[in-house]
Every structure is written in C-alpha cells, then in structure tokens.
Amino acid sequence: MAVVSRLWRGGAAVCSPAMMWLSLAMDARFSTSLGPPKTRDPGGRGVHWVFLGCPGVGKGTYASRLSQLLGVPHISTGDLVREELASSGPLAQQLAGIVNHGQLVSNEIIMSLLTKRLEHGETKVESGFILDGFPRTIRQAEILEGVTEIDLVINLKLREDALLAKCLGRRICSHCGGNYNVASVNIKGENGRLDFIMAPLLPPADCASKLITRVDDTEEVVKERLRIYNEMSKPVEEFYRARGKLLEFDLPGGIPESWPKLLQALNLVDHDDKQSASA
Ligand SMILES: Nc1ncnc2c1ncn2[C@@H]1O[C@H](COP(=O)(O)OP(=O)(O)O)[C@@H](O)[C@H]1O
C-alpha cells in the first residue's frame, strides 16, 4: 500500500489491485550492467522492458514483435488512449482536444488507463510487459520506478528526416488493426547517392481498402509531437542511462534490416531460431 500511495504525492492516492500486483508480484532481480538481457528469470517472471523513441520510429512495431517472441504483453499507452478516444466514454472528448493537437495527456489520465489495462492483465495472470509510450516524462519514469523494477530500456533511433515521412506514411487497417506504412524513404546524401533506404510496409490485399490514417499523423501535429518529444521525453533517456539500463539502437533501415540486428543486440537470435523451428 505504501508503494502505491507514493504514486501520487500531492494527488489522490491510487490503491489499485493492479498496481499492488505490479509492485508485489514482480521479483526485482536485475542487473545495472547491460549484459545479455534475461528473458525470463528462474521464478518465471517475464521481462520488464520499455521502448523509448521519437514518434514514427517504430516503437509499436518492434515492441509488438518482441512481445510475441517472448510471450509477454505489449502495452502501448498510445493504443490505450486511442481505444478510449474511440469509445463514447466520458474521457473521449477531453482526450480528442489533447491528442489531436499532439499534446501529452495528464499523468492522472494515463495512470488511470494504464491501471485499468493492468487490472485486465491481472485477470489473465499475465507476467512481465513491454511498455511502449510510457514513461514519456521524468515524472512518469519516477512513478514507474516507484512501483516496479525495469530491466531494460531500448532507445530506438532513426534519422530525423526519416521520422516525419514515416509518420505521414503510417496507416492502420480499420478492420484488423494491423499497422502498415506506405512511405518509401529514400534519402540522398550530399554526393547525390542514396544514403538511407526504408521500404514501405504494404498491407495484404484484404486490408488495402480499409486503411485509415491517425488524426494526429498530419505534418503540423507530427512536428509538434517531435518538438514535445525533444522537450519532455528526451530527458527520460538520460534518466535510464544514468541507471545503466539504456540500450541505444540505431535503426539501420526497415524491418528486414533492423529486426535481425535488434535480436542480435538483445541476444535473442537463438530464441527466434527456436520459435521459428517449432512454428
Ligand atoms: N505516457 C503518455 N503520457 C502522456 N500522453 C501520452 C502517453 N502515451 C500516449 N500519450 C498520448 O497519446 C498520443 C499517441 O501516443 P503514441 O501512439 O505513443 O504516439 P507516438 O507515435 O507519438 O509515439 C500522444 O501524442 C499523447 O497525446
């Protein structure tokens, strides 16, 4: 209870069972040095990983792939916000005014959505998580640190000129929720030669006619989100770097080039091979 009350210094105490679960059920064994990350400890607890990175970098894509590989839930606060927006719940209108302008939602709202999601996971006896989109401010990182131990923070990085193109090319299938990208990024260097290539991630025929674009993926709003990332979220990188938990990963291109390299960086190549063999 003490840990949970610490979540909201100066605000209403959150005494959610999910937060209690989060703080108590987690076995806080971790290493401050960045050796090969453990994917499951002897007690059977799944990883506690966090993805950081600018809008459009691909946090959702890689977090979702790793969550399938490791059998832990991928929890995206952006998705939680969008689900709430799509509902006719009491928060929807308030959220639309914030999200559609690229601003950050208040800690109170984000923590309440996250708590609800964790409570749901509790009923399914989930173990571990890969967080994407949280924490996004130093305050959120402190809140998270107060309730559970994070093993590893993967900071995905992509050149700034590719980020805008990736956000503008992002599409979602309104039927199955699949994420695609129609942008073909070909950036030339000063000598006129191609410097960086990222192929589009095109949808299968079934999804092609059902694609929608996120309302906050317009040029104006993406630029504002990038500005806010640099101001509010970039300091979170230092927060984890200082704790020896930050793994910097420069994306070398699209999924075919980046995924194997990410697995290598995470020491998960064997894991992927075993899963492919048993599939
Ligand atoms: N941890 C958070 N704190 C505050 N607002 C958040 C958080 N996570 C998501 N949001 C809101 O949801 C929006 C979409 O989030 P996300 O899908 O993670 O976007 P991005 O592509 O910018 O990483 C954000 O612009 C913000 O308004």
Ligand as a Chemical Component Dictionary entry (heavy atoms), coordinates in Angstrom:
data_LIG
# 
_chem_comp.id                   LIG 
_chem_comp.type                 NON-POLYMER 
_chem_comp.pdbx_formal_charge   0 
_chem_comp.three_letter_code    LIG 
# 
loop_
_chem_comp_atom.comp_id 
_chem_comp_atom.atom_id 
_chem_comp_atom.alt_atom_id 
_chem_comp_atom.type_symbol 
_chem_comp_atom.charge 
_chem_comp_atom.model_Cartn_x 
_chem_comp_atom.model_Cartn_y 
_chem_comp_atom.model_Cartn_z 
_chem_comp_atom.pdbx_ordinal 
LIG N1  N1  N 0 2.752  8.254  -21.468 1  
LIG C1  C1  C 0 1.973  9.203  -22.029 2  
LIG N2  N2  N 0 1.811  10.405 -21.425 3  
LIG C2  C2  C 0 1.053  11.359 -21.959 4  
LIG N3  N3  N 0 0.394  11.227 -23.123 5  
LIG C3  C3  C 0 0.519  10.045 -23.783 6  
LIG C4  C4  C 0 1.309  8.972  -23.262 7  
LIG N4  N4  N 0 1.234  7.929  -24.125 8  
LIG C5  C5  C 0 0.448  8.316  -25.130 9  
LIG N5  N5  N 0 0.024  9.595  -24.938 10 
LIG C6  C6  C 0 -0.883 10.367 -25.831 11 
LIG O1  O1  O 0 -1.238 9.546  -26.935 12 
LIG C7  C7  C 0 -0.710 10.079 -28.157 13 
LIG C8  C8  C 0 -0.298 8.944  -29.082 14 
LIG O2  O2  O 0 0.719  8.191  -28.459 15 
LIG P1  P1  P 0 1.654  7.191  -29.304 16 
LIG O3  O3  O 0 0.803  6.301  -30.115 17 
LIG O4  O4  O 0 2.607  6.575  -28.344 18 
LIG O5  O5  O 0 2.342  8.206  -30.296 19 
LIG P2  P2  P 0 3.770  8.419  -30.950 20 
LIG O6  O6  O 0 3.603  7.924  -32.343 21 
LIG O7  O7  O 0 3.867  9.925  -30.887 22 
LIG O8  O8  O 0 4.846  7.731  -30.184 23 
LIG C9  C9  C 0 0.410  11.014 -27.718 24 
LIG O9  O9  O 0 0.675  12.025 -28.668 25 
LIG C10 C10 C 0 -0.166 11.571 -26.428 26 
LIG O10 O10 O 0 -1.147 12.555 -26.674 27 
# 
loop_
_chem_comp_bond.comp_id 
_chem_comp_bond.atom_id_1 
_chem_comp_bond.atom_id_2 
_chem_comp_bond.value_order 
_chem_comp_bond.pdbx_ordinal 
LIG N1  C1  SING 1  
LIG C1  N2  SING 2  
LIG C1  C4  DOUB 3  
LIG N2  C2  DOUB 4  
LIG C2  N3  SING 5  
LIG N3  C3  DOUB 6  
LIG C3  C4  SING 7  
LIG C3  N5  SING 8  
LIG C4  N4  SING 9  
LIG N4  C5  DOUB 10 
LIG C5  N5  SING 11 
LIG N5  C6  SING 12 
LIG C6  O1  SING 13 
LIG C6  C10 SING 14 
LIG O1  C7  SING 15 
LIG C7  C8  SING 16 
LIG C7  C9  SING 17 
LIG C8  O2  SING 18 
LIG O2  P1  SING 19 
LIG P1  O3  DOUB 20 
LIG P1  O4  SING 21 
LIG P1  O5  SING 22 
LIG O5  P2  SING 23 
LIG P2  O6  DOUB 24 
LIG P2  O7  SING 25 
LIG P2  O8  SING 26 
LIG C9  O9  SING 27 
LIG C9  C10 SING 28 
LIG C10 O10 SING 29 
# 
